[in-house]
Amino acid sequence: MKVLVVEDEKLLGTSIKAGLTAEGFVVDWVRDGLSGLWSATENTYDVIVLDIMLPRLNGYKVLETLREREVWTPVLMLTAKDGEYDQTDAFELGADDYLIKPFHLIVLAAHLRALVRRGAPRRPATLTVGTLTLDPARRSVKRGDAEITLTAREFGLLHYLMRNPGDVVSKAEILDNVWDPAYEGGENVVEVYVGYLRRKIDAPFGVATLQNVRGMGYRLVPDEPAAAVTSDAGAGQGG
């Protein structure tokens, strides 16, 4: 079982990683909220251990953002606080379990195994736009019966577009919803990934469903022959 541990305390993090590894887990450990959010979004884990009091981005915000992005990996919140208010907050944001410091590592391992057996509580429905389908739970994409292999970033971009079918979304909106909050580069990276995505979901099938809207952004539409795309969808934002 693969687990992500997001814990800023060096001594505790080292202890958790060593203890869970001894219990048979494969452990990735990061020490701040932004790194935890990036790791949980870009990689696949069976379960996540998430501290609440974290530098750069607190655990509540990490959890909230993961659920907004429809990352349904089971999450166990870890904190030194023991107030009912904190537990309520965690569960309302989508946590699956809660453990108060201090704790025994054998107890943590037991909680994590129980979460893995239970699995993610919600399985989002498959998204469909024309002949294009995306299954968030299985992280799979198809055009008709043909499987399409995407990188994690390409998948995140397509997922966001398919949640907003037909709507024009700007580069800024895409960056806010798909890229890590710590990203400080320019918006042109969106053009690059739109180009990557087109070459996988459109070009091999002779369609042009991922379209540019001049001066505004991008939109994903049902199947449309590439030759039929109007000029306003073919210029402006690049990519």
Helices and strands as residue ranges (DSSP letters): E 2-6, H 10-22, E 26-30, H 33-42, E 47-51, H 59-68, E 75-79, H 84-93, E 97-100, H 105-118, E 127-129, E 132-135, E 140-143, E 146-148, H 152-162, H 171-178, H 188-201, G 203-205, E 210-213, E 217-220, G 226-228, G 231-233
